[in-house]
Amino acid sequence: MDQDQNLLTLVVQIIYTNNERHLNCAFLDLDKRMIEVCEFQDNEHFSVFECLVLQVNPNGQDAKLTVLIQMPELESENRKVRDILEQCEFEVIEKSKKDFSEIQLSNLNKVLRSNFNTYRIEEQICTQCIQCLLEHTRLYKDDTNCQKFNIGLFNLNKFMRLDLAAINALMIFPKQGIKQFDSGNNASTLVDYLDRCITQMGKRCLRRWIKMPLQSIQEINQRLNIVEYLYQNSSFRAFLNEDFLKRIPDLDKLYAKFYKVASDKRNNANLSDCVKVYQLIQKIKDIIKRVNQELYQSQNSILQEIFLKPFEENLSDFERLEEMIEKSIDLSKAYTGEFIVNPRFSEKLMQLSKNITQCMNDIENVRLETETELGITVTLIESGTYTYIFEAKKQSADEAFRKNPKKYKTISVKNRALTFTVEKLQSTVADYVHYRDLYQEVQQEKVQEILKIVCSYYPVMEQASRLISEIDVLSSFASVARNAPRAFVRPIFTEKKEILLKESRHPLLEAIDSTCIVNDLEMDRKSSRLHIITGPNMGGKSTYIRQIAICVLLAHIGCFVPCTTAVVPIIDAIITRVGASDVQTKGISTFMSEMLEASCMLKTAKPDSLIIIDELGRGTSTSEGFGIAWAIAEHIAKQIQSYCLFATHFHEMTLMEHEIPGVKNYYVSCVTEDDKITMQYKVRYGAVDRSYGLLVAEMLKFPKEVIDDAKQKALELETFEHNLESNFIDEEVPIFNTIDDELQYKVRNSTLQAKERVIKEAEKWKNDLNNEKNPQKRKEIIEKRKQIILKLLK
């Protein structure tokens, strides 16, 4: 296993009390020496558990997550938990009930910095999970872990909920195990688009932030303040990217190495790592100097509070270390790639260094003597076997050796060059090797001393890593906004329950086509919380609802959004029901998959959630699909009252605007001429009055015979519906002559199944109306039947 790889462990215990499922969790981050705990109630879909797993899963080569879990006994719930775990690439170890025993406080207190009983009450939870964690990792068995760890609370409510369905639907991360579409230089996922980070720890921080959008307006605005400053000050941002961040090493791995040194764990730290710490100190000095220059020109609280003050505190903690490294390591040679202890750091090393220098001088004198004796040019070269030997041209050396052949020992002849040695050189080289080996032995002792001193500063390196990684991400956000083809804007967070996005775009689409169509969105909790979006296939409905969700997500991670105006409230979850597919290996059909997602959506959504639904109800018959789509939309609008964008091809859904307050109709526009369709991709208020499926099929070059057959079948269906309606509007039963326009509209725009029910009910009217001649009585019969029709249409 890679020694630099961080080991993460999540322990999950599922408990059932009073027909409710409670999850107790403990999470260990070995590099941060932190144990975090949380407990929460979950639904049968384990949606909160799914969000937790996604948040702690590192999704990278730098860390490895292991999940220890007590699986649910109920088969359906057991299967659901397995589905969640199988979608993520980490090791899963199943634990039994006996593994969650009472905690041994003596073992726990051995690894904690302070006694467990001194922590807050809310942190003294999930003790059985902590015990399971301790027994699995054996932390308390390793003396190097003594009093190194803290316990904290993992606050799930601090972050917006994002499940795997939302991450995949919004194309936030690459799907695991699936190669992404090659779009050349353009990003294929949101994380690729946002990743302009320079440092490795910045890239890791970006991925954490995207999976954990904030719920605090204050914290979000703190990020936005920095992004806005960097957005407006290109020269300072260029300094950060080119002169500061590019020269920062991977501090996460660096402080982890020195933590292992401090804990006497196996490690591969060396002098080059100490030089990296020294270079970090110099770069901190550089940024402090640059910030002071900026402050001299204009006072700015962001520069003062976010850059100057934290870095000055960090530098003061490093103060003595800088001087020690300068004295102990030969920095002049370090810059050429040779990392050795400065001889002046030790009297013994100083003396050995003098001896080595004297030996090298003696070797040079032997070379000069030999060159004079032979009367030819002699060169000193290194040798793996003899350390140092002489080299000369073969022809010249052969003639010179005849004078005293016994004195010169030939070693090899190659490429007209002859290598040789003499007894005096061998003796002097032997002295050199002795002093050199002794020097290396003493130097290794000194290296360990230096590492022990440097490792005591690992908490300061950790602070620097956190500070610099966050600055790197915020600088990346500013670069994305500044370099976009069209303006990005700072989002405004409001306590009002409204979402306002002017001229919004999909950032990934805009990266491919800078002229993509912009669209607006206005939603508020009372009058416009659910939007029914209709329009032709390929018209842009799916892109539109996704771009709205992405804009909201970007705002919550502290990034500017691709709009000209953005006003958003705090959203507690982004929930998606987009593009369901079958899972053949588990016997789950497309419709069942769709219904499972919809069920989870309805049970997890809250008033402050944003729901995006695309083509719900496609996996079954048209009439049943419409019925399900209507019922779900009605439940969202009336019961949950969350923000919802509902894209559909069921045009009958547009009737909901007249029946339920808060529902509005929108459509994506297009132009048809001579049976040709041109997409405009513009979202407008209102509803479409027809379907464009055949025109889209023609646009996609379907075979002509297929198109003609489809038109014929569509005509037959329309004729059948018209005949049914004609029977209903019989002159002998003057329904449409007597009832109001609203009811006529509802009947004409209802489903075929609903029309059939109305026709059957109308048959009963014939006898009643034919037998009744009194106009007042006839009017009462029609009014009564009207109420029945309204109930049928619902």
DRENVOZA-834923 format. One line per field, with one value per residue (C-alpha): residue in three letters; x, y, z. Coordinates in steps of 0.02 Angstrom, whole numbers. Example, Ala and Ser with C-alpha at 12.3 -4.5 7.8 and 13.67 -1.06 7.14 Angstrom:
2
aa: c(Ala/Ser)
X: c(615/684)
Y: c(-225/-53)
Z: c(390/357)
//
This chain:
794
aa: c(Met/Asp/Gln/Asp/Gln/Asn/Leu/Leu/Thr/Leu/Val/Val/Gln/Ile/Ile/Tyr/Thr/Asn/Asn/Glu/Arg/His/Leu/Asn/Cys/Ala/Phe/Leu/Asp/Leu/Asp/Lys/Arg/Met/Ile/Glu/Val/Cys/Glu/Phe/Gln/Asp/Asn/Glu/His/Phe/Ser/Val/Phe/Glu/Cys/Leu/Val/Leu/Gln/Val/Asn/Pro/Asn/Gly/Gln/Asp/Ala/Lys/Leu/Thr/Val/Leu/Ile/Gln/Met/Pro/Glu/Leu/Glu/Ser/Glu/Asn/Arg/Lys/Val/Arg/Asp/Ile/Leu/Glu/Gln/Cys/Glu/Phe/Glu/Val/Ile/Glu/Lys/Ser/Lys/Lys/Asp/Phe/Ser/Glu/Ile/Gln/Leu/Ser/Asn/Leu/Asn/Lys/Val/Leu/Arg/Ser/Asn/Phe/Asn/Thr/Tyr/Arg/Ile/Glu/Glu/Gln/Ile/Cys/Thr/Gln/Cys/Ile/Gln/Cys/Leu/Leu/Glu/His/Thr/Arg/Leu/Tyr/Lys/Asp/Asp/Thr/Asn/Cys/Gln/Lys/Phe/Asn/Ile/Gly/Leu/Phe/Asn/Leu/Asn/Lys/Phe/Met/Arg/Leu/Asp/Leu/Ala/Ala/Ile/Asn/Ala/Leu/Met/Ile/Phe/Pro/Lys/Gln/Gly/Ile/Lys/Gln/Phe/Asp/Ser/Gly/Asn/Asn/Ala/Ser/Thr/Leu/Val/Asp/Tyr/Leu/Asp/Arg/Cys/Ile/Thr/Gln/Met/Gly/Lys/Arg/Cys/Leu/Arg/Arg/Trp/Ile/Lys/Met/Pro/Leu/Gln/Ser/Ile/Gln/Glu/Ile/Asn/Gln/Arg/Leu/Asn/Ile/Val/Glu/Tyr/Leu/Tyr/Gln/Asn/Ser/Ser/Phe/Arg/Ala/Phe/Leu/Asn/Glu/Asp/Phe/Leu/Lys/Arg/Ile/Pro/Asp/Leu/Asp/Lys/Leu/Tyr/Ala/Lys/Phe/Tyr/Lys/Val/Ala/Ser/Asp/Lys/Arg/Asn/Asn/Ala/Asn/Leu/Ser/Asp/Cys/Val/Lys/Val/Tyr/Gln/Leu/Ile/Gln/Lys/Ile/Lys/Asp/Ile/Ile/Lys/Arg/Val/Asn/Gln/Glu/Leu/Tyr/Gln/Ser/Gln/Asn/Ser/Ile/Leu/Gln/Glu/Ile/Phe/Leu/Lys/Pro/Phe/Glu/Glu/Asn/Leu/Ser/Asp/Phe/Glu/Arg/Leu/Glu/Glu/Met/Ile/Glu/Lys/Ser/Ile/Asp/Leu/Ser/Lys/Ala/Tyr/Thr/Gly/Glu/Phe/Ile/Val/Asn/Pro/Arg/Phe/Ser/Glu/Lys/Leu/Met/Gln/Leu/Ser/Lys/Asn/Ile/Thr/Gln/Cys/Met/Asn/Asp/Ile/Glu/Asn/Val/Arg/Leu/Glu/Thr/Glu/Thr/Glu/Leu/Gly/Ile/Thr/Val/Thr/Leu/Ile/Glu/Ser/Gly/Thr/Tyr/Thr/Tyr/Ile/Phe/Glu/Ala/Lys/Lys/Gln/Ser/Ala/Asp/Glu/Ala/Phe/Arg/Lys/Asn/Pro/Lys/Lys/Tyr/Lys/Thr/Ile/Ser/Val/Lys/Asn/Arg/Ala/Leu/Thr/Phe/Thr/Val/Glu/Lys/Leu/Gln/Ser/Thr/Val/Ala/Asp/Tyr/Val/His/Tyr/Arg/Asp/Leu/Tyr/Gln/Glu/Val/Gln/Gln/Glu/Lys/Val/Gln/Glu/Ile/Leu/Lys/Ile/Val/Cys/Ser/Tyr/Tyr/Pro/Val/Met/Glu/Gln/Ala/Ser/Arg/Leu/Ile/Ser/Glu/Ile/Asp/Val/Leu/Ser/Ser/Phe/Ala/Ser/Val/Ala/Arg/Asn/Ala/Pro/Arg/Ala/Phe/Val/Arg/Pro/Ile/Phe/Thr/Glu/Lys/Lys/Glu/Ile/Leu/Leu/Lys/Glu/Ser/Arg/His/Pro/Leu/Leu/Glu/Ala/Ile/Asp/Ser/Thr/Cys/Ile/Val/Asn/Asp/Leu/Glu/Met/Asp/Arg/Lys/Ser/Ser/Arg/Leu/His/Ile/Ile/Thr/Gly/Pro/Asn/Met/Gly/Gly/Lys/Ser/Thr/Tyr/Ile/Arg/Gln/Ile/Ala/Ile/Cys/Val/Leu/Leu/Ala/His/Ile/Gly/Cys/Phe/Val/Pro/Cys/Thr/Thr/Ala/Val/Val/Pro/Ile/Ile/Asp/Ala/Ile/Ile/Thr/Arg/Val/Gly/Ala/Ser/Asp/Val/Gln/Thr/Lys/Gly/Ile/Ser/Thr/Phe/Met/Ser/Glu/Met/Leu/Glu/Ala/Ser/Cys/Met/Leu/Lys/Thr/Ala/Lys/Pro/Asp/Ser/Leu/Ile/Ile/Ile/Asp/Glu/Leu/Gly/Arg/Gly/Thr/Ser/Thr/Ser/Glu/Gly/Phe/Gly/Ile/Ala/Trp/Ala/Ile/Ala/Glu/His/Ile/Ala/Lys/Gln/Ile/Gln/Ser/Tyr/Cys/Leu/Phe/Ala/Thr/His/Phe/His/Glu/Met/Thr/Leu/Met/Glu/His/Glu/Ile/Pro/Gly/Val/Lys/Asn/Tyr/Tyr/Val/Ser/Cys/Val/Thr/Glu/Asp/Asp/Lys/Ile/Thr/Met/Gln/Tyr/Lys/Val/Arg/Tyr/Gly/Ala/Val/Asp/Arg/Ser/Tyr/Gly/Leu/Leu/Val/Ala/Glu/Met/Leu/Lys/Phe/Pro/Lys/Glu/Val/Ile/Asp/Asp/Ala/Lys/Gln/Lys/Ala/Leu/Glu/Leu/Glu/Thr/Phe/Glu/His/Asn/Leu/Glu/Ser/Asn/Phe/Ile/Asp/Glu/Glu/Val/Pro/Ile/Phe/Asn/Thr/Ile/Asp/Asp/Glu/Leu/Gln/Tyr/Lys/Val/Arg/Asn/Ser/Thr/Leu/Gln/Ala/Lys/Glu/Arg/Val/Ile/Lys/Glu/Ala/Glu/Lys/Trp/Lys/Asn/Asp/Leu/Asn/Asn/Glu/Lys/Asn/Pro/Gln/Lys/Arg/Lys/Glu/Ile/Ile/Glu/Lys/Arg/Lys/Gln/Ile/Ile/Leu/Lys/Leu/Leu/Lys)
X: c(0/58/131/64/-114/-232/-340/-522/-644/-833/-928/-1118/-1241/-1425/-1547/-1737/-1838/-2026/-2035/-1908/-1732/-1591/-1412/-1263/-1099/-917/-791/-601/-480/-309/-206/-311/-312/-499/-648/-816/-984/-1165/-1335/-1491/-1660/-1677/-1815/-1830/-1731/-1583/-1566/-1476/-1354/-1320/-1278/-1161/-1068/-1046/-980/-846/-795/-632/-649/-462/-297/-236/-352/-441/-610/-665/-847/-889/-1076/-1208/-1327/-1518/-1607/-1757/-1718/-1785/-1687/-1533/-1542/-1560/-1408/-1307/-1360/-1294/-1129/-1103/-1116/-960/-786/-726/-702/-855/-840/-999/-1006/-1121/-1215/-1083/-952/-1047/-1012/-1001/-858/-696/-659/-481/-439/-525/-446/-276/-287/-384/-299/-415/-529/-689/-797/-732/-809/-980/-1132/-1178/-1007/-1024/-1137/-1119/-1006/-1036/-981/-825/-788/-807/-692/-559/-561/-550/-410/-322/-276/-251/-128/-5/87/125/-61/-61/-158/-155/-342/-492/-679/-801/-979/-1012/-1151/-1254/-1371/-1227/-1228/-1352/-1407/-1346/-1376/-1294/-1443/-1420/-1232/-1256/-1403/-1310/-1147/-1052/-922/-876/-983/-882/-829/-891/-775/-832/-870/-715/-760/-585/-526/-700/-748/-872/-917/-945/-792/-683/-757/-725/-553/-428/-338/-148/-109/-156/-235/-337/-407/-455/-536/-639/-711/-757/-842/-946/-1009/-1044/-1131/-1154/-1316/-1253/-1277/-1136/-1011/-1063/-1043/-869/-818/-906/-816/-648/-703/-768/-604/-501/-623/-599/-410/-334/-155/-165/-250/-110/18/-71/-79/92/208/131/22/130/275/179/209/73/57/-72/56/197/118/59/241/300/155/218/393/323/228/377/281/360/390/492/527/697/794/706/544/627/681/500/448/582/519/343/403/483/322/222/342/316/127/135/248/131/-24/61/96/-87/-141/-25/-120/-294/-353/-462/-536/-532/-345/-321/-430/-416/-238/-126/-180/-188/-23/65/6/63/233/259/231/367/488/621/607/669/831/859/841/961/1092/1065/1044/1160/1030/1150/1169/984/937/1042/954/1082/1011/1146/1171/1269/1439/1433/1284/1402/1583/1609/1539/1647/1804/1754/1716/1890/1964/1865/1921/2102/2085/2018/2165/2285/2201/2223/2407/2430/2352/2471/2622/2567/2537/2712/2796/2710/2718/2540/2368/2288/2106/2026/1860/1736/1722/1592/1724/1876/1786/1917/2036/2141/2106/2221/2231/2283/2423/2505/2484/2560/2719/2730/2702/2860/2967/2901/2768/2756/2700/2543/2399/2288/2102/2017/2038/1887/1860/2046/2047/2143/2097/2225/2274/2429/2463/2468/2297/2222/2286/2222/2053/2040/2061/1929/1804/1832/1796/1651/1565/1593/1523/1366/1342/1355/1249/1109/1107/1095/957/852/884/830/674/627/638/542/406/356/289/167/13/74/96/-81/-147/-51/-122/-302/-276/-187/-305/-457/-374/-331/-513/-580/-451/-509/-689/-633/-536/-688/-799/-672/-628/-807/-872/-1011/-1032/-1046/-1128/-1114/-1272/-1374/-1446/-1614/-1724/-1873/-1932/-1896/-1775/-1732/-1608/-1591/-1509/-1449/-1343/-1281/-1093/-1042/-1147/-1079/-901/-943/-1052/-1027/-1185/-1303/-1477/-1503/-1661/-1740/-1820/-1936/-2004/-2081/-2159/-2336/-2378/-2249/-2167/-2200/-2165/-2241/-2123/-2184/-2115/-2039/-1907/-1731/-1806/-1699/-1815/-1690/-1545/-1648/-1699/-1521/-1443/-1558/-1504/-1320/-1337/-1414/-1276/-1137/-1212/-1210/-1025/-977/-952/-1016/-1156/-1182/-1320/-1336/-1441/-1453/-1560/-1580/-1638/-1550/-1595/-1578/-1573/-1567/-1673/-1682/-1790/-1707/-1683/-1723/-1658/-1680/-1563/-1577/-1462/-1579/-1744/-1787/-1880/-1869/-2040/-1997/-1833/-1929/-2057/-1922/-1838/-2004/-2050/-1883/-1904/-2074/-2015/-1855/-1911/-1947/-2018/-1842/-1789/-1767/-1841/-1808/-1914/-1889/-2016/-2095/-2214/-2136/-2112/-2296/-2454/-2493/-2650/-2570/-2409/-2508/-2607/-2448/-2363/-2517/-2533/-2348/-2349/-2508/-2431/-2275/-2377/-2504/-2419/-2230/-2237/-2055/-1978/-2003/-1964/-2070/-2027/-2157/-2237/-2408/-2490/-2640/-2528/-2546/-2725/-2651/-2613/-2801/-2834/-2688/-2616/-2428/-2421/-2364/-2348/-2192/-2139/-1983/-2021/-1995/-2048/-2133/-2145/-2187/-2179/-2003/-1959/-1830/-1787/-1772/-1724/-1812/-1919/-2079/-2234/-2381/-2413/-2393/-2549/-2477/-2343/-2189/-2128/-2149/-2063/-1915/-1908/-1902/-1766/-1664/-1681/-1795/-1837/-1981/-2087/-2074/-2127/-2274/-2334/-2320/-2422/-2558/-2569/-2574/-2716/-2813/-2796/-2851/-3003/-3050/-3040/-3139/-3278/-3289/-3300/-3430/-3537/-3520/-3570/-3730/-3861/-3990/-3883/-3841/-3701/-3587/-3730/-3773/-3614/-3482/-3322/-3209/-3289/-3285/-3100/-3065/-3161/-3080/-2905/-2928/-2856/-2943/-2982/-3064/-3167/-3231/-3290/-3377/-3463/-3531/-3596/-3674/-3774/-3871/-3920/-4012/-4156/-4165/-4166/-4284/-4410/-4401/-4483/-4475/-4330/-4291/-4281/-4172/-4055/-4042/-4002/-3862/-3790/-3790/-3703/-3577/-3519/-3505/-3397/-3281/-3255/-3222/-3093/-2997)
Y: c(0/177/252/423/358/423/289/331/220/239/133/121/42/28/18/-1/79/108/60/195/166/260/261/286/326/355/419/411/519/452/596/726/622/652/544/618/550/577/498/524/452/390/330/160/225/270/436/525/380/393/579/540/406/523/662/556/455/534/476/480/388/489/408/244/225/69/51/-61/-87/-188/-228/-214/-377/-335/-402/-253/-129/-240/-237/-48/-21/-140/-43/118/39/-47/117/183/110/69/-82/-140/-254/-321/-323/-419/-357/-425/-310/-161/-189/-69/52/25/202/160/113/267/388/317/388/548/713/738/625/572/634/813/824/901/788/791/720/578/478/324/243/68/128/204/39/-55/71/51/-138/-141/-14/-63/119/96/-46/72/179/307/353/397/560/609/608/722/685/801/806/773/899/836/986/1103/1047/1034/855/783/601/496/521/711/697/590/689/854/776/839/699/565/411/276/137/232/320/497/569/645/826/882/1028/1056/990/846/862/1008/968/971/1138/1217/1140/1279/1236/1242/1133/953/995/1130/999/888/1036/1078/902/910/1078/1019/868/975/1139/1256/1300/1455/1621/1696/1561/1569/1758/1742/1636/1751/1904/1826/1768/1943/2023/1902/1924/2111/2108/2010/2060/1991/1833/1812/1829/1695/1573/1602/1657/1580/1426/1350/1338/1259/1071/947/1001/866/731/834/860/678/623/728/671/492/548/630/471/357/271/198/341/397/576/646/808/854/865/985/1092/1094/1162/1295/1343/1353/1478/1584/1584/1637/1782/1826/1831/1936/2059/2066/2089/2233/2314/2295/2368/2516/2560/2531/2469/2314/2213/2052/2066/2106/1968/1827/1844/1951/1903/1713/1705/1816/1701/1551/1629/1672/1488/1442/1575/1466/1325/1433/1476/1294/1232/1364/1306/1119/1092/1144/1245/1293/1110/1075/1190/1079/922/865/857/846/909/1070/1020/1173/1095/973/985/802/829/983/884/740/865/938/762/725/888/849/675/753/873/727/633/785/795/611/648/792/687/544/664/738/568/500/662/638/707/609/631/582/490/404/214/101/-24/86/249/352/300/382/388/427/398/217/253/384/280/121/215/301/138/60/170/88/-45/-116/50/68/-55/-60/-80/-74/-21/48/164/206/256/167/173/134/164/175/116/292/333/175/217/395/339/213/356/456/311/288/470/477/325/392/560/477/380/535/632/504/528/715/693/603/744/872/773/761/950/985/858/955/1087/971/1057/1222/1137/1070/1246/1311/1169/1212/1398/1381/1247/1357/1507/1397/1344/1522/1583/1444/1506/1683/1620/1522/1676/1795/1683/1631/1685/1785/1865/1769/1859/1852/1768/1862/1756/1808/1759/1773/1610/1655/1607/1735/1693/1812/1754/1591/1468/1291/1313/1151/1193/1370/1301/1212/1347/1524/1582/1461/1529/1611/1585/1663/1586/1664/1557/1599/1489/1559/1595/1505/1358/1220/1247/1127/1134/1066/1072/966/834/906/1076/1106/1059/941/1062/1203/1114/1050/1221/1294/1159/1189/1377/1346/1223/1342/1479/1365/1320/1504/1520/1650/1586/1597/1730/1918/1918/1780/1788/1625/1565/1429/1262/1110/978/957/806/737/611/608/470/309/147/-37/-142/-312/-403/-359/-382/-197/-131/47/86/9/106/264/232/191/357/450/369/417/593/618/554/656/822/968/1142/1213/1077/1099/956/929/799/750/643/555/414/355/175/125/159/338/351/276/374/535/489/455/613/718/642/668/848/883/809/917/1074/1048/946/970/1145/1138/1218/1102/1104/971/936/828/779/755/915/879/925/1108/1104/1101/1287/1323/1207/1222/1387/1401/1302/1391/1331/1360/1290/1285/1373/1316/1368/1250/1287/1165/1020/1074/1115/1240/1239/1408/1339/1487/1455/1557/1571/1466/1292/1207/1147/1002/867/880/701/663/824/784/608/684/804/653/573/427/317/392/233/236/419/389/240/340/483/360/281/452/503/345/380/560/504/379/513/634/506/475/660/681/548/642/808/740/867/767/790/976/970/1098/1215/1228/1207/1340/1360/1302/1130/1115/1155/1024/888/923/923/772/599/473/366/513/555/377/390/554/479/335/459/562/412/423/601/557/470/600/746/662/622/796/940/1070/1190/1223/1037/1007/1143/1060/892/969/1062/902/806/945/918/731/767/878/739/615/730/744)
Z: c(0/-39/120/69/52/185/268/304/398/414/541/522/644/597/743/738/878/876/692/650/582/666/601/714/626/670/541/559/458/500/428/520/680/692/741/692/749/698/722/619/573/393/276/193/44/158/66/210/224/37/55/201/102/-46/66/152/-2/-66/-248/-279/-271/-122/4/34/119/212/269/417/424/515/372/397/432/321/147/49/154/151/-39/-43/67/-42/-197/-120/-69/-237/-331/-245/-260/-84/27/125/277/354/543/658/810/929/849/920/1104/1250/1236/1331/1389/1439/1259/1189/1313/1268/1091/1131/1170/1317/1417/1327/1471/1446/1272/1243/1271/1085/1044/1171/1055/946/1076/1008/835/911/998/833/751/886/877/688/670/834/861/1047/1018/933/1061/925/925/1108/1139/955/910/936/928/840/776/591/559/411/420/380/198/55/20/-145/-187/-322/-439/-432/-455/-610/-681/-666/-730/-578/-571/-699/-677/-592/-710/-863/-985/-1014/-1185/-1262/-1296/-1343/-1236/-1164/-993/-991/-806/-689/-583/-739/-789/-618/-590/-627/-465/-465/-313/-279/-111/-199/-318/-171/-81/-237/-243/-58/-80/-229/-131/22/-29/117/206/296/206/309/260/78/73/150/2/-121/-49/-89/-262/-300/-248/-353/-499/-496/-464/-607/-567/-389/-452/-582/-442/-341/-488/-567/-426/-271/-298/-436/-315/-172/-145/-98/84/126/92/167/338/337/316/461/569/543/591/748/790/757/618/463/342/192/245/197/181/19/118/240/93/32/202/187/13/84/215/78/-25/128/147/-36/-22/137/46/-103/6/97/-71/-118/50/25/-133/-62/107/90/232/129/100/284/357/229/167/277/453/430/335/462/602/502/470/653/696/570/634/718/592/448/538/589/409/344/469/453/265/123/26/-113/-161/-128/-272/-388/-326/-196/-20/114/290/303/378/491/579/670/727/684/510/492/531/418/280/298/289/131/52/96/18/-142/-144/-121/-264/-376/-327/-373/-543/-573/-522/-637/-782/-758/-747/-904/-1003/-1066/-1022/-877/-824/-658/-681/-565/-560/-482/-426/-387/-344/-439/-579/-714/-900/-1048/-1236/-1269/-1393/-1284/-1126/-1204/-1249/-1079/-981/-1060/-947/-788/-831/-654/-578/-684/-672/-827/-788/-958/-1139/-1229/-1377/-1393/-1209/-1073/-889/-756/-575/-467/-291/-219/-296/-224/-51/-58/-126/16/141/46/49/235/275/153/229/403/347/278/438/545/420/431/619/592/461/591/713/584/539/723/738/577/618/772/651/562/638/564/394/410/442/291/184/231/204/36/-32/1/-81/-230/-252/-235/-360/-476/-458/-501/-654/-716/-702/-778/-926/-970/-1141/-1058/-889/-727/-582/-394/-324/-195/-55/12/158/40/-36/-216/-354/-489/-628/-775/-937/-861/-962/-943/-910/-997/-1150/-1155/-1153/-1317/-1395/-1329/-1421/-1333/-1294/-1124/-1020/-867/-714/-586/-445/-278/-145/-156/-337/-444/-356/-485/-670/-798/-948/-1115/-1291/-1429/-1407/-1423/-1386/-1231/-1087/-1005/-1028/-953/-793/-768/-792/-660/-536/-579/-553/-381/-338/-393/-284/-131/-149/-158/-346/-467/-581/-770/-763/-770/-609/-478/-321/-227/-56/43/-38/76/-63/-251/-295/-472/-565/-734/-862/-769/-845/-808/-700/-780/-660/-517/-608/-602/-754/-818/-743/-575/-570/-611/-474/-345/-381/-376/-210/-135/-203/-123/47/55/-20/96/63/37/-86/-273/-374/-559/-649/-830/-925/-776/-822/-984/-930/-935/-1038/-1086/-980/-824/-851/-860/-705/-606/-669/-624/-451/-411/-473/-374/-216/-238/-269/-130/6/-5/-84/-137/-291/-439/-626/-711/-894/-981/-1147/-1065/-1129/-1017/-869/-918/-851/-676/-687/-683/-535/-414/-351/-373/-537/-695/-874/-980/-1148/-1256/-1418/-1596/-1771/-1895/-2081/-2222/-2100/-2050/-1870/-1808/-1623/-1538/-1365/-1282/-1128/-1131/-1023/-1084/-1152/-1320/-1410/-1510/-1515/-1626/-1619/-1804/-1856/-1744/-1817/-1993/-1937/-1878/-2053/-2007/-2158/-2259/-2249/-2058/-2053/-2170/-2069/-1908/-1983/-2037/-1865/-1781/-1899/-1857/-1671/-1692/-1795/-1660/-1525/-1633/-1659/-1474/-1442/-1580/-1498/-1337/-1416/-1489/-1536/-1438/-1283/-1291/-1162/-1241/-1276/-1093/-989/-972/-1073/-930/-924/-1115/-1111/-978/-1070/-1237/-1161/-1049/-1082/-1194/-1041/-954/-1109/-1114/-934/-971/-1124/-1019/-893/-1034/-1092/-929/-970/-1129/-1043/-905/-1026/-1151/-1015/-938/-1033/-894/-937/-754/-716/-870/-809/-637/-719/-823/-673/-570/-709/-728/-548/-584/-738/-638/-512/-653/-733/-569)
//
